[in-house]
Amino acid sequence: MKLVMAVIKPFKLDEVRDALTSIGVDGLTATEVKGYGRQKGHTEIYRGAEYAISFLPKIKIEVAVKDELAERVVEAITGAAKTGQIGDGKIFVFDLKNVVRIRTGETDADAL
């Protein structure tokens, strides 16, 4: 099992969710986060004063899937989230050792 975590631009969330649904992903978790990478933030002007915004709003998506679906999930997220501009985000893939569905007690792949 794999945990695929992606950090994307907020306006791409619906497109990514639709892409994941189309390949059979049943659920995901999305969290509003802030961060920066190569963008290094940006500056904004408020009431005539310039402010440095170091952390930019992003969405973190987490999807737990069977091993054989992980590569398709990465491809779906990449395709749906890509704008070709700096700050499109990153995707991280982690091994999952154990999963438990709280309601039924099912474990591992059965719990996904």
HELIX and SHEET records of a PDB file:
HELIX    1   1 PRO A   10  LYS A   12  5                                   3    
HELIX    2   2 LEU A   13  SER A   22  1                                  10    
HELIX    3   3 ASP A   67  ALA A   81  1                                  15    
HELIX    4   4 ASP A  108  ALA A  111  5                                   4    
SHEET    1   A 4 THR A  29  GLY A  35  0                                        
SHEET    2   A 4 LEU A  56  VAL A  65 -1                                        
SHEET    3   A 4 LYS A   2  ILE A   8 -1                                        
SHEET    4   A 4 GLY A  89  ASP A  95 -1                                        
SHEET    1   B 2 HIS A  42  TYR A  46  0                                        
SHEET    2   B 2 ALA A  49  ILE A  53 -1                                        
END                                                                             
